[in-house]
Amino acid sequence: MQQSTSKRATRTTHESGHQLRLQPSLHLCRGDAVGAFVEPVFDLEDSPRFGPALTMSNRDDLGSRLLKQIEQLAQVCDTTRTDLRPLILPVPARVLEMPSLIDACLTALAHTRLCPQELAFEFTDADMVRNNGFDFGLFRTLRMRGLRVAMDARQSWRCQLQPMSWLMIDTLRVRADRVGLDENLDEMIAIAVDAGVSIVAEKPRWRDGDFLARAGIDFGVAPYADA
């Protein structure tokens, strides 16, 4: 399948030497691009882990880099003139435990061409497991401020979100190769479909578009070419 320029991943190098990359989310049957995932955002070693909570200094450092990433993301959109929306930005959930940081994110957005509705903060399933009962308050706060919410269930899909939380999630990202093979993942996908969540399969094959559509998955990111 021939892809237009708007469907290719775009990238830029920021100050730390890492590349900020936009991976388009593609409709698996039509092939058009809808939204984009941003990667990488934080170094792996900087992500919150199991164990003691982040110290205030570490949290402040992660927060500063989150604000910088928002600024850089806006620059990428201006430079490449990409119109893919929403832009899905992975963040560690504990960074946003401070309401003042959410306000700071909105202030950073106000100095760009991006609107809050064009940006989705993506949290991992593991983050929600570690912050049991934290999901509804966080999601509601973000949605009330105009920001979107996304869930990353590529590595873990064990989180039992509160029912109302699913109604506030726009996008769920899953592994294409586990769909139909894992009961817990299939159950999560079914709940998300019922809640009207857009589901994106990572690394699907184009030929599996009909199979994934029957499971309620219309979109894919980084698809494999059919052999």
N, CA, C and O of each residue as an XYZ file, in Angstrom:
908
protein
N       0.842     -1.189      0.000
C       0.000      0.000      0.000
C       0.877      1.239      0.000
O       1.749      1.383      0.857
N       0.654      2.131     -0.952
C       1.454      3.344     -1.026
C       0.945      4.341     -0.010
O      -0.262      4.553      0.097
N       1.853      4.965      0.745
C       1.458      5.889      1.789
C       1.881      7.286      1.410
O       2.947      7.497      0.832
N       1.010      8.261      1.752
C       1.326      9.653      1.494
C       2.301     10.157      2.533
O       2.555      9.485      3.533
N       2.858     11.358      2.297
C       3.829     11.938      3.225
C       3.237     12.109      4.607
O       3.941     11.932      5.601
N       1.934     12.458      4.697
C       1.310     12.701      6.000
C       1.233     11.457      6.846
O       1.045     11.551      8.059
N       1.378     10.257      6.225
C       1.256      9.016      6.969
C       2.602      8.497      7.461
O       2.647      7.567      8.266
N       3.680      9.076      6.995
C       4.981      8.601      7.433
C       5.331      9.195      8.781
O       4.906     10.302      9.111
N       6.107      8.457      9.561
C       6.551      8.981     10.843
C       7.454     10.175     10.604
O       8.358     10.118      9.769
N       7.214     11.260     11.337
C       8.055     12.443     11.247
C       8.838     12.573     12.527
O       8.400     12.113     13.582
N      10.020     13.211     12.440
C      10.858     13.276     13.615
C      11.678     14.561     13.620
O      11.879     15.202     12.589
N      12.146     14.914     14.817
C      13.062     16.034     14.976
C      13.988     15.709     16.139
O      13.620     14.921     17.009
N      15.167     16.291     16.177
C      16.098     16.053     17.266
C      16.033     17.213     18.236
O      16.157     18.371     17.836
N      15.835     16.904     19.531
C      15.789     17.982     20.509
C      17.088     18.052     21.287
O      18.034     17.318     21.000
N      17.134     18.933     22.269
C      18.389     19.313     22.885
C      19.145     18.154     23.508
O      20.376     18.160     23.512
N      18.445     17.164     24.033
C      19.129     16.073     24.720
C      19.764     15.089     23.756
O      20.487     14.184     24.172
N      19.492     15.265     22.445
C      20.060     14.350     21.462
C      19.110     13.248     21.065
O      19.363     12.523     20.103
N      18.001     13.111     21.806
C      17.003     12.113     21.451
C      16.118     12.658     20.339
O      16.047     13.870     20.135
N      15.448     11.770     19.623
C      14.572     12.187     18.553
C      13.123     12.123     19.001
O      12.691     11.143     19.608
N      12.376     13.179     18.694
C      10.948     13.215     18.943
C      10.274     12.737     17.669
O      10.461     13.337     16.611
N       9.509     11.691     17.750
C       8.988     11.012     16.568
C       7.476     10.925     16.633
O       6.918     10.598     17.680
N       6.812     11.213     15.536
C       5.362     11.088     15.451
C       5.020      9.848     14.630
O       5.393      9.743     13.462
N       4.310      8.914     15.254
C       3.876      7.699     14.568
C       2.382      7.812     14.269
O       1.571      7.768     15.194
N       2.000      7.957     13.004
C       0.585      8.105     12.679
C      -0.222      6.867     13.042
O       0.264      5.740     12.948
N      -1.451      7.093     13.455
C      -2.411      6.022     13.662
C      -3.233      5.903     12.388
O      -3.861      6.870     11.956
N      -3.229      4.712     11.783
C      -3.840      4.513     10.467
C      -5.093      3.660     10.557
O      -5.127      2.674     11.293
N      -6.119      4.035      9.813
C      -7.306      3.200      9.717
C      -6.944      1.970      8.893
O      -6.489      2.091      7.756
N      -7.145      0.803      9.461
C      -6.631     -0.426      8.846
C      -7.387     -0.842      7.594
O      -6.870     -1.628      6.800
N      -8.595     -0.335      7.401
C      -9.334     -0.684      6.192
C      -9.235      0.403      5.131
O      -9.136      0.106      3.940
N      -9.260      1.657      5.557
C      -9.204      2.762      4.584
C      -7.783      3.247      4.322
O      -7.485      3.736      3.232
N      -6.898      3.114      5.324
C      -5.514      3.534      5.162
C      -5.236      4.976      5.497
O      -4.078      5.392      5.459
N      -6.263      5.772      5.830
C      -6.021      7.180      6.145
C      -5.524      7.330      7.574
O      -5.819      6.507      8.441
N      -4.762      8.399      7.805
C      -4.160      8.642      9.112
C      -5.095      9.457      9.989
O      -5.671     10.451      9.548
N      -5.239      9.021     11.244
C      -6.065      9.724     12.224
C      -5.294      9.776     13.533
O      -5.196      8.768     14.232
N      -4.746     10.935     13.875
C      -3.988     11.068     15.115
C      -2.580     10.524     14.980
O      -2.225      9.914     13.972
N      -1.770     10.761     16.031
C      -0.379     10.309     16.016
C       0.114     10.101     17.437
O      -0.263     10.834     18.351
N       0.958      9.095     17.615
C       1.600      8.827     18.897
C       2.980      9.476     18.905
O       3.699      9.435     17.906
N       3.344     10.073     20.033
C       4.614     10.769     20.174
C       5.582      9.872     20.936
O       5.238      9.324     21.984
N       6.804      9.723     20.399
C       7.812      8.907     21.084
C       9.210      9.364     20.691
O       9.367      9.902     19.595
N      10.243      9.180     21.527
C      10.070      8.885     22.953
C       9.833     10.186     23.706
O      10.080     11.265     23.168
N       9.361     10.099     24.933
C       9.135     11.284     25.748
C      10.124     11.319     26.895
O      10.829     12.310     27.083
N      10.180     10.231     27.670
C      11.121     10.144     28.776
C      12.040      8.950     28.566
O      11.636      7.936     27.998
N      13.286      9.079     29.032
C      14.171      7.928     29.027
C      13.565      6.840     29.906
O      12.906      7.132     30.905
N      13.793      5.578     29.526
C      13.221      4.471     30.270
C      13.601      4.514     31.743
O      12.777      4.240     32.615
N      14.873      4.863     32.016
C      15.318      4.848     33.406
C      14.683      5.960     34.234
O      14.796      5.961     35.460
N      14.015      6.911     33.572
C      13.377      7.997     34.298
C      11.937      7.692     34.654
O      11.324      8.434     35.422
N      11.382      6.615     34.113
C       9.987      6.308     34.370
C       9.807      5.809     35.796
O      10.677      5.105     36.307
N       8.691      6.156     36.460
C       8.441      5.653     37.806
C       8.401      4.133     37.821
O       7.872      3.518     36.895
N       8.954      3.525     38.858
C       9.004      2.078     38.971
C       8.269      1.635     40.228
O       7.831      2.466     41.023
N       8.137      0.324     40.405
C       7.592     -0.191     41.647
C       8.542      0.187     42.777
O       9.760      0.183     42.600
N       7.989      0.509     43.924
C       8.838      0.891     45.049
C       8.421      2.235     45.598
O       7.283      2.660     45.399
N       9.336      2.921     46.294
C       8.992      4.196     46.921
C       8.525      5.222     45.896
O       8.914      5.182     44.729
N       7.696      6.127     46.351
C       7.201      7.188     45.481
C       8.341      8.085     45.047
O       9.398      8.126     45.676
N       8.106      8.800     43.962
C       9.117      9.729     43.491
C       9.408     10.784     44.545
O       8.504     11.224     45.255
N      10.664     11.189     44.649
C      10.992     12.313     45.501
C      10.517     13.585     44.830
O      10.285     13.595     43.621
N      10.368     14.658     45.594
C       9.892     15.912     45.025
C      10.842     16.423     43.946
O      10.397     16.945     42.924
N      12.172     16.272     44.173
C      13.130     16.772     43.191
C      13.026     15.998     41.883
O      13.081     16.591     40.805
N      12.874     14.663     41.972
C      12.736     13.866     40.760
C      11.443     14.190     40.030
O      11.406     14.245     38.801
N      10.379     14.404     40.805
C       9.099     14.729     40.201
C       9.173     16.076     39.485
O       8.656     16.232     38.378
N       9.820     17.039     40.127
C       9.969     18.355     39.501
C      10.765     18.248     38.206
O      10.454     18.920     37.223
N      11.802     17.393     38.207
C      12.633     17.233     37.017
C      11.822     16.627     35.873
O      11.913     17.084     34.734
N      11.027     15.594     36.181
C      10.185     14.986     35.163
C       9.149     15.985     34.660
O       8.847     16.038     33.468
N       8.606     16.780     35.590
C       7.626     17.778     35.207
C       8.206     18.816     34.268
O       7.551     19.217     33.305
N       9.426     19.257     34.536
C      10.074     20.241     33.671
C      10.262     19.687     32.274
O      10.068     20.396     31.286
N      10.642     18.410     32.191
C      10.846     17.811     30.879
C       9.528     17.592     30.142
O       9.478     17.655     28.913
N       8.461     17.333     30.899
C       7.148     17.212     30.269
C       6.751     18.531     29.611
O       6.266     18.540     28.480
N       6.954     19.639     30.313
C       6.640     20.947     29.740
C       7.490     21.212     28.507
O       7.005     21.757     27.515
N       8.770     20.823     28.572
C       9.656     21.005     27.417
C       9.184     20.171     26.239
O       9.248     20.616     25.093
N       8.705     18.954     26.519
C       8.225     18.090     25.446
C       7.004     18.700     24.763
O       6.860     18.595     23.545
N       6.129     19.332     25.532
C       4.958     19.976     24.943
C       5.397     21.082     23.990
O       4.860     21.213     22.890
N       6.370     21.871     24.416
C       6.886     22.941     23.558
C       7.506     22.361     22.283
O       7.279     22.872     21.186
N       8.292     21.287     22.437
C       8.946     20.679     21.283
C       7.938     20.039     20.343
O       8.111     20.068     19.125
N       6.887     19.464     20.909
C       5.844     18.865     20.085
C       5.164     19.924     19.220
O       4.891     19.696     18.042
N       4.898     21.069     19.813
C       4.295     22.163     19.048
C       5.225     22.614     17.929
O       4.769     22.941     16.833
N       6.532     22.633     18.204
C       7.500     23.023     17.182
C       7.515     22.019     16.030
O       7.603     22.404     14.864
N       7.429     20.723     16.365
C       7.403     19.684     15.335
C       6.182     19.876     14.427
O       6.289     19.786     13.204
N       5.034     20.140     15.033
C       3.817     20.326     14.243
C       3.936     21.539     13.325
O       3.499     21.503     12.175
N       4.535     22.617     13.844
C       4.718     23.810     13.017
C       5.714     23.548     11.890
O       5.490     23.957     10.751
N       6.820     22.862     12.213
C       7.876     22.635     11.228
C       7.422     21.694     10.122
O       7.668     21.944      8.942
N       6.762     20.618     10.508
C       6.337     19.613      9.527
C       4.947     19.891      8.960
O       4.502     19.234      8.019
N       4.270     20.877      9.552
C       2.910     21.243      9.136
C       1.973     20.051      9.203
O       1.081     19.903      8.367
N       2.177     19.211     10.191
C       1.302     18.052     10.341
C      -0.031     18.481     10.933
O      -0.091     19.338     11.815
N      -1.088     17.875     10.437
C      -2.417     18.176     10.951
C      -3.036     16.953     11.632
O      -4.246     16.908     11.855
N      -2.205     15.965     11.960
C      -2.702     14.770     12.633
C      -3.126     15.119     14.054
O      -2.349     15.697     14.815
N      -4.344     14.772     14.405
C      -4.859     15.019     15.744
C      -5.785     13.872     16.128
O      -6.490     13.335     15.273
N      -5.793     13.485     17.418
C      -5.029     14.080     18.509
C      -3.579     13.612     18.513
O      -3.229     12.608     17.893
N      -2.753     14.358     19.223
C      -1.363     13.994     19.463
C      -1.311     13.301     20.819
O      -1.652     13.895     21.843
N      -0.884     12.041     20.819
C      -0.950     11.221     22.033
C       0.427     11.158     22.663
O       1.361     10.588     22.100
N       0.539     11.756     23.844
C       1.815     11.981     24.506
C       1.934     11.095     25.747
O       1.234     11.345     26.729
N       2.798     10.063     25.744
C       2.956      9.211     26.926
C       3.597      9.977     28.081
O       4.578     10.696     27.893
N       3.030      9.814     29.282
C       3.591     10.458     30.474
C       3.491      9.504     31.657
O       2.576      8.681     31.707
N       4.432      9.600     32.625
C       4.288      8.848     33.880
C       3.174      9.470     34.706
O       3.176     10.680     34.932
N       2.215      8.656     35.163
C       1.041      9.188     35.853
C       1.405      9.974     37.112
O       0.738     10.957     37.436
N       2.450      9.558     37.825
C       2.772     10.222     39.092
C       3.240     11.655     38.892
O       3.177     12.466     39.816
N       3.710     11.970     37.692
C       4.119     13.339     37.425
C       2.933     14.283     37.566
O       3.097     15.441     37.951
N       1.738     13.786     37.253
C       0.569     14.645     37.235
C      -0.238     14.592     38.532
O      -1.390     15.025     38.562
N       0.361     14.064     39.602
C      -0.332     14.073     40.884
C      -0.438     15.481     41.447
O      -1.275     15.744     42.311
N       0.406     16.389     40.965
C       0.363     17.767     41.430
C      -0.526     18.584     40.494
O      -0.159     18.777     39.335
N      -1.680     19.070     40.953
C      -2.566     19.864     40.095
C      -1.869     21.067     39.476
O      -2.228     21.490     38.377
N      -0.878     21.622     40.168
C      -0.183     22.794     39.634
C       0.546     22.465     38.335
O       0.724     23.337     37.485
N       0.973     21.202     38.177
C       1.673     20.816     36.960
C       0.702     20.758     35.782
O       1.069     21.117     34.663
N      -0.518     20.315     36.018
C      -1.517     20.322     34.948
C      -1.772     21.752     34.500
O      -1.893     22.020     33.305
N      -1.855     22.671     35.456
C      -2.002     24.088     35.103
C      -0.807     24.573     34.286
O      -0.960     25.338     33.334
N       0.385     24.117     34.673
C       1.589     24.518     33.945
C       1.564     23.980     32.513
O       2.013     24.653     31.586
N       1.039     22.769     32.335
C       0.913     22.203     30.984
C      -0.025     23.051     30.135
O       0.247     23.296     28.960
N      -1.124     23.496     30.724
C      -2.067     24.336     29.991
C      -1.450     25.683     29.645
O      -1.698     26.232     28.571
N      -0.641     26.213     30.562
C       0.050     27.472     30.280
C       1.032     27.297     29.128
O       1.138     28.155     28.252
N       1.755     26.163     29.141
C       2.693     25.886     28.050
C       1.956     25.776     26.716
O       2.433     26.275     25.697
N       0.802     25.128     26.724
C       0.014     24.997     25.500
C      -0.476     26.352     25.005
O      -0.569     26.584     23.799
N      -0.788     27.236     25.936
C      -1.304     28.553     25.566
C      -0.285     29.372     24.785
O      -0.651     30.316     24.084
N       0.995     29.015     24.904
C       2.054     29.718     24.179
C       2.389     29.024     22.857
O       3.387     29.356     22.216
N       1.560     28.065     22.451
C       1.749     27.359     21.190
C       0.481     27.495     20.347
O      -0.483     28.148     20.747
N       0.505     26.865     19.173
C      -0.675     26.850     18.314
C      -1.607     25.683     18.657
O      -2.674     25.540     18.059
N      -1.204     24.857     19.612
C      -2.003     23.694     19.979
C      -3.081     24.063     20.990
O      -2.860     24.880     21.884
N      -4.246     23.451     20.835
C      -5.325     23.586     21.820
C      -5.293     22.374     22.746
O      -4.825     21.310     22.341
N      -5.785     22.513     23.990
C      -5.793     21.359     24.903
C      -6.486     20.141     24.302
O      -6.057     19.010     24.531
N      -7.567     20.364     23.524
C      -8.312     19.244     22.947
C      -7.504     18.465     21.917
O      -7.876     17.349     21.553
N      -6.397     19.046     21.443
C      -5.583     18.367     20.439
C      -4.526     17.465     21.061
O      -3.822     16.749     20.349
N      -4.413     17.496     22.380
C      -3.371     16.735     23.074
C      -4.004     15.713     24.015
O      -4.919     16.034     24.773
N      -3.505     14.476     23.955
C      -3.956     13.424     24.858
C      -2.772     12.940     25.688
O      -1.715     12.630     25.139
N      -2.943     12.874     26.999
C      -1.923     12.298     27.870
C      -2.193     10.794     27.974
O      -3.287     10.368     28.344
N      -1.165      9.997     27.638
C      -1.315      8.543     27.645
C      -0.632      7.953     28.870
O       0.555      8.184     29.101
N      -1.396      7.183     29.659
C      -0.885      6.525     30.856
C      -0.845      5.019     30.632
O      -1.712      4.464     29.957
N       0.152      4.367     31.192
C       0.232      2.916     31.052
C      -0.731      2.234     32.008
O      -1.090      2.770     33.057
N      -1.133      1.045     31.616
C      -1.958      0.215     32.491
C      -1.245     -0.019     33.821
O      -1.880     -0.012     34.876
N       0.079     -0.229     33.776
C       0.841     -0.465     35.004
C       0.796      0.731     35.936
O       0.728      0.563     37.154
N       0.834      1.954     35.376
C       0.724      3.152     36.204
C      -0.590      3.161     36.964
O      -0.631      3.512     38.144
N      -1.657      2.779     36.292
C      -2.968      2.781     36.942
C      -3.067      1.698     38.006
O      -3.735      1.887     39.022
N      -2.402      0.554     37.781
C      -2.378     -0.507     38.794
C      -1.675     -0.018     40.053
O      -2.133     -0.268     41.168
N      -0.541      0.694     39.864
C       0.217      1.194     41.017
C      -0.535      2.291     41.752
O      -0.336      2.490     42.951
N      -1.400      3.004     41.037
C      -2.153      4.099     41.638
C      -3.623      3.694     41.745
O      -4.490      4.339     41.156
N      -3.899      2.640     42.487
C      -5.238      2.075     42.598
C      -6.236      3.130     43.071
O      -6.027      3.770     44.102
N      -7.306      3.307     42.325
C      -8.318      4.278     42.687
C      -7.990      5.698     42.274
O      -8.779      6.612     42.511
N      -6.827      5.892     41.655
C      -6.368      7.225     41.273
C      -6.900      7.631     39.911
O      -6.897      8.813     39.568
N      -7.359      6.654     39.127
C      -7.687      6.911     37.734
C      -8.833      7.897     37.553
O      -8.716      8.822     36.749
N      -9.933      7.728     38.273
C     -11.108      8.560     38.017
C     -10.831     10.030     38.307
O     -11.181     10.897     37.507
N     -10.200     10.316     39.455
C      -9.914     11.704     39.800
C      -8.980     12.359     38.799
O      -9.187     13.510     38.416
N      -7.946     11.632     38.371
C      -6.987     12.171     37.405
C      -7.660     12.413     36.062
O      -7.528     13.491     35.483
N      -8.377     11.417     35.569
C      -9.016     11.543     34.262
C     -10.036     12.678     34.255
O     -10.118     13.451     33.300
N     -10.810     12.765     35.330
C     -11.824     13.822     35.395
C     -11.173     15.197     35.397
O     -11.650     16.115     34.730
N     -10.073     15.343     36.153
C      -9.378     16.624     36.193
C      -8.864     17.022     34.822
O      -9.013     18.170     34.401
N      -8.252     16.058     34.120
C      -7.726     16.351     32.781
C      -8.842     16.714     31.814
O      -8.712     17.669     31.048
N      -9.934     15.966     31.841
C     -11.026     16.243     30.915
C     -11.690     17.580     31.225
O     -12.100     18.292     30.308
N     -11.801     17.930     32.506
C     -12.387     19.214     32.862
C     -11.521     20.375     32.388
O     -12.024     21.471     32.141
N     -10.212     20.132     32.262
C      -9.304     21.175     31.760
C      -9.210     21.161     30.230
O      -8.476     21.959     29.647
N      -9.938     20.271     29.590
C      -9.958     20.241     28.131
C      -8.983     19.279     27.498
O      -8.945     19.170     26.273
N      -8.176     18.560     28.307
C      -7.200     17.612     27.777
C      -7.838     16.242     27.571
O      -8.793     15.873     28.255
N      -7.293     15.501     26.620
C      -7.779     14.144     26.363
C      -6.968     13.127     27.167
O      -5.898     13.438     27.689
N      -7.498     11.910     27.255
C      -6.867     10.835     28.021
C      -6.735      9.602     27.140
O      -7.660      9.260     26.403
N      -5.581      8.929     27.215
C      -5.358      7.682     26.481
C      -4.732      6.657     27.418
O      -4.127      7.018     28.427
N      -4.881      5.381     27.082
C      -4.353      4.291     27.894
C      -3.443      3.408     27.047
O      -3.790      3.050     25.921
N      -2.280      3.058     27.589
C      -1.317      2.179     26.935
C      -1.375      0.817     27.617
O      -0.937      0.672     28.758
N      -1.916     -0.181     26.920
C      -2.010     -1.535     27.473
C      -1.170     -2.507     26.658
O      -1.558     -3.662     26.481
N      -0.028     -2.055     26.161
C       0.818     -2.927     25.343
C       1.608     -3.913     26.185
O       1.823     -5.046     25.755
N       2.042     -3.517     27.366
C       2.872     -4.378     28.211
C       2.077     -5.041     29.325
O       2.419     -6.135     29.774
N       1.031     -4.385     29.765
C       0.200     -4.909     30.845
C      -1.245     -4.532     30.565
O      -1.528     -3.440     30.073
N      -2.154     -5.443     30.882
C      -3.581     -5.160     30.671
C      -4.378     -5.768     31.826
O      -5.382     -6.452     31.627
N      -3.892     -5.491     33.046
C      -4.495     -6.063     34.244
C      -5.297     -5.059     35.059
O      -5.973     -5.434     36.017
N      -5.228     -3.784     34.684
C      -5.843     -2.753     35.505
C      -7.374     -2.833     35.428
O      -7.951     -2.911     34.343
N      -8.008     -2.813     36.590
C      -9.463     -2.784     36.660
C      -9.910     -1.341     36.869
O     -10.090     -0.898     38.004
N     -10.086     -0.617     35.778
C     -10.496      0.773     35.880
C     -11.940      0.872     36.364
O     -12.752     -0.024     36.132
N     -12.239      1.975     37.036
C     -13.618      2.241     37.414
C     -14.447      2.444     36.147
O     -13.959      3.032     35.183
N     -15.693      1.965     36.134
C     -16.512      2.059     34.913
C     -16.598      3.468     34.340
O     -16.538      3.644     33.123
N     -16.739      4.473     35.200
C     -16.850      5.840     34.710
C     -15.553      6.308     34.049
O     -15.577      7.195     33.195
N     -14.414      5.713     34.441
C     -13.134      6.123     33.863
C     -13.071      5.804     32.374
O     -12.506      6.573     31.597
N     -13.654      4.666     31.973
C     -13.609      4.281     30.567
C     -14.334      5.295     29.694
O     -13.982      5.476     28.529
N     -15.352      5.963     30.251
C     -16.095      6.955     29.478
C     -15.282      8.215     29.226
O     -15.662      9.038     28.393
N     -14.165      8.379     29.934
C     -13.326      9.565     29.778
C     -12.055      9.282     28.971
O     -11.238     10.180     28.765
N     -11.888      8.038     28.514
C     -10.708      7.656     27.741
C     -11.030      7.734     26.251
O     -12.056      7.217     25.808
N     -10.169      8.371     25.490
C     -10.370      8.502     24.048
C      -9.762      7.341     23.275
O     -10.353      6.845     22.315
N      -8.553      6.902     23.706
C      -7.792      5.934     22.908
C      -7.185      4.861     23.799
O      -6.680      5.159     24.881
N      -7.234      3.621     23.348
C      -6.585      2.494     24.022
C      -5.615      1.863     23.037
O      -6.001      1.499     21.926
N      -4.337      1.731     23.447
C      -3.313      1.133     22.578
C      -2.987     -0.272     23.076
O      -2.686     -0.458     24.255
N      -3.044     -1.261     22.183
C      -2.821     -2.663     22.549
C      -1.854     -3.308     21.560
O      -1.550     -2.736     20.513
N      -1.377     -4.499     21.900
C      -0.520     -5.274     21.003
C      -1.376     -6.081     20.043
O      -2.256     -6.833     20.463
N      -1.116     -5.921     18.762
C      -1.903     -6.645     17.766
C      -1.736     -8.151     17.895
O      -2.687     -8.901     17.677
N      -0.522     -8.604     18.252
C      -0.261    -10.045     18.274
C      -0.893    -10.763     19.456
O      -0.837    -11.991     19.518
N      -1.495    -10.035     20.401
C      -2.137    -10.677     21.543
C      -3.663    -10.675     21.445
O      -4.340    -11.321     22.245
N      -4.194     -9.959     20.477
C      -5.644     -9.896     20.318
C      -6.179    -11.269     19.929
O      -5.694    -11.890     18.983
N      -7.177    -11.731     20.662
C      -7.759    -13.042     20.411
C      -7.035    -14.183     21.081
O      -7.481    -15.328     21.009
N      -5.904    -13.888     21.742
C      -5.113    -14.938     22.390
C      -5.058    -14.791     23.901
O      -4.611    -15.709     24.589
N      -5.498    -13.669     24.427
C      -5.426    -13.430     25.864
C      -6.801    -12.988     26.357
O      -7.326    -11.965     25.918
N      -7.374    -13.757     27.261
C      -8.732    -13.488     27.731
C      -8.837    -12.133     28.427
O      -9.817    -11.412     28.234
N      -7.839    -11.783     29.231
C      -7.893    -10.516     29.957
C      -7.839     -9.326     28.993
O      -8.562     -8.345     29.168
N      -6.978     -9.419     27.976
C      -6.881     -8.346     27.003
C      -8.173     -8.229     26.200
O      -8.667     -7.126     25.967
N      -8.714     -9.364     25.781
C      -9.950     -9.331     25.003
C     -11.092     -8.728     25.817
O     -11.941     -8.020     25.276
N     -11.109     -9.012     27.114
C     -12.138     -8.432     27.974
C     -11.969     -6.919     28.079
O     -12.945     -6.170     28.032
N     -10.706     -6.475     28.223
C     -10.455     -5.032     28.290
C     -10.898     -4.355     26.993
O     -11.508     -3.286     27.026
N     -10.591     -4.974     25.855
C     -10.985     -4.405     24.565
C     -12.507     -4.315     24.463
O     -13.040     -3.314     23.986
N     -13.203     -5.358     24.909
C     -14.671     -5.358     24.850
C     -15.253     -4.227     25.700
O     -16.198     -3.556     25.285
N     -14.683     -4.018     26.890
C     -15.156     -2.938     27.762
C     -14.914     -1.587     27.093
O     -15.772     -0.704     27.124
N     -13.737     -1.436     26.490
C     -13.398     -0.178     25.817
C     -14.326      0.080     24.632
O     -14.762      1.211     24.414
N     -14.625     -0.968     23.872
C     -15.528     -0.816     22.730
C     -16.896     -0.345     23.207
O     -17.478      0.565     22.618
N     -17.410     -0.953     24.262
C     -18.719     -0.570     24.789
C     -18.731      0.877     25.264
O     -19.768      1.540     25.218
N     -17.571      1.372     25.725
C     -17.480      2.744     26.220
C     -17.208      3.750     25.101
O     -17.130      4.952     25.356
N     -17.065      3.268     23.872
C     -16.829      4.169     22.749
C     -15.392      4.610     22.592
O     -15.127      5.634     21.962
N     -14.443      3.847     23.161
C     -13.023      4.184     23.071
C     -12.477      3.749     21.702
O     -12.805      2.666     21.219
N     -11.643      4.597     21.079
C     -10.959      4.209     19.852
C      -9.775      3.320     20.210
O      -8.952      3.694     21.046
N      -9.680      2.161     19.592
C      -8.635      1.193     19.933
C      -7.626      1.103     18.793
O      -7.989      0.963     17.625
N      -6.351      1.187     19.165
C      -5.255      1.162     18.198
C      -4.388     -0.060     18.464
O      -3.888     -0.235     19.576
N      -4.206     -0.902     17.459
C      -3.349     -2.078     17.588
C      -1.952     -1.732     17.092
O      -1.796     -1.185     16.001
N      -0.934     -2.052     17.893
C       0.439     -1.764     17.489
C       1.019     -2.938     16.704
O       0.902     -4.092     17.117
N       1.646     -2.631     15.571
C       2.297     -3.598     14.687
C       1.342     -4.670     14.170
O       1.636     -5.863     14.246
N       0.204     -4.239     13.648
C      -0.681     -5.225     13.011
C      -0.225     -5.510     11.585
O       0.618     -4.791     11.046
N      -0.771     -6.545     10.977
C      -0.578     -6.775      9.555
C      -1.811     -6.234      8.837
O      -2.935     -6.369      9.321
N      -1.587     -5.623      7.684
C      -2.708     -5.057      6.946
C      -3.764     -6.116      6.655
O      -4.959     -5.822      6.669
N      -3.330     -7.342      6.393
C      -4.278     -8.395      6.050
C      -5.186     -8.776      7.218
O      -6.217     -9.419      7.023
N      -4.796     -8.373      8.446
C      -5.599     -8.682      9.630
C      -6.624     -7.594      9.928
O      -7.276     -7.628     10.972
N      -6.774     -6.626      9.017
C      -7.689     -5.520      9.259
C      -9.114     -5.967      9.542
O      -9.755     -5.447     10.455
N      -9.622     -6.934      8.766
C     -10.997     -7.410      8.977
C     -11.135     -8.129     10.308
O     -12.125     -7.944     11.016
N     -10.132     -8.961     10.657
C     -10.167     -9.677     11.935
C     -10.171     -8.706     13.108
O     -10.951     -8.860     14.048
N      -9.297     -7.708     13.047
C      -9.228     -6.735     14.126
C     -10.494     -5.893     14.194
O     -10.952     -5.541     15.281
N     -11.063     -5.570     13.032
C     -12.307     -4.792     13.013
C     -13.435     -5.545     13.703
O     -14.265     -4.936     14.378
N     -13.474     -6.865     13.540
C     -14.514     -7.654     14.208
C     -14.354     -7.614     15.720
O     -15.322     -7.797     16.458
N     -13.106     -7.371     16.186
C     -12.850     -7.251     17.624
C     -13.068     -5.819     18.108
O     -12.912     -5.538     19.296
N     -13.428     -4.914     17.198
C     -13.663     -3.532     17.576
C     -12.455     -2.634     17.405
O     -12.437     -1.509     17.905
N     -11.429     -3.131     16.690
C     -10.185     -2.371     16.508
C     -10.106     -1.889     15.061
O      -9.954     -2.689     14.138
N     -10.210     -0.582     14.875
C     -10.206     -0.025     13.526
C      -8.870      0.589     13.122
O      -8.637      0.844     11.941
N      -7.986      0.830     14.102
C      -6.764      1.585     13.816
C      -5.514      0.775     14.165
O      -5.546     -0.125     15.004
N      -4.418      1.122     13.497
C      -3.143      0.477     13.764
C      -2.012      1.482     13.701
O      -2.119      2.510     13.033
N      -0.919      1.178     14.405
C       0.274      2.005     14.361
C       1.450      1.111     14.044
O       1.536     -0.006     14.554
N       2.359      1.587     13.206
C       3.523      0.819     12.746
C       3.107     -0.538     12.181
O       3.601     -1.568     12.638
N       2.208     -0.556     11.195
C       1.760     -1.839     10.630
C       2.839     -2.531      9.814
O       3.701     -1.885      9.217
N       2.775     -3.871      9.798
C       3.670     -4.664      8.967
C       3.100     -4.760      7.567
O       1.885     -4.800      7.372
N       4.002     -4.795      6.594
C       3.554     -5.041      5.222
C       3.163     -6.515      5.083
O       3.786     -7.391      5.683
N       2.142     -6.772      4.300
C       1.730     -8.148      4.071
C       2.789     -8.883      3.252
O       3.339     -8.331      2.299
N       3.072    -10.134      3.631
C       4.073    -10.921      2.918
C       3.536    -11.389      1.577
O       4.243    -12.068      0.832
